[in-house]
Amino acid sequence: MARQPTTSQAVAATTKVSRRSPTPADNSAEDEGSPEESQGSDDQDTIKLAKAMMESSKKRREAKRKAIELEHRKRVEEARVKITKFMDNEKQKSINVRKAHLERLGILMQRKALLETKIVANIRVVETAYFDFSDEVTVIWKGRLEDLG
């Protein structure tokens, strides 16, 4: 791709052309047309060159802008995908932790139920022993009262 000269280069080139000393070929060109016409065509050429350079610069800026926008969209989409993946992983971790807690809770509740059953059985044993002992104490007290009375 050929590089377009900048505006300052184009102006410098036209200035150099106008500063150089006249050659015989220039004299013949002056004979053919007036210097104002030659200067006018140089000005038109300079204007055309400047417009072409501006258009080229505009196209390059537009291409760069589009490339930057495309890169930005790509990065945003990559970030969105990473965030979504991260959130899905965290959600799965949370589900796994909750599941583990529920399993542990289930085991602990079974253990609690077993302990409560054992406690109830032990209370019944203690209650039975208490009533049996109470009956024996009552018989003993009645016997002593009869002996005394």
Secondary structure, DSSP 4 states (H G I P E B T S, - for coil): -PPPPPHHHHHHHHHHHHHSPP-HHHHHHHHHS-HHHHHHHHHHHHHHHHHHHHHHHHHHHHHHHHHHHHHHHHHHHHHHHHHHHHHHHHHHHHHHHHHHHHHHHHHHHHHHHHHHHHHHHHHHHHHHHHHHHHHHHHHHHHHHHHHH-
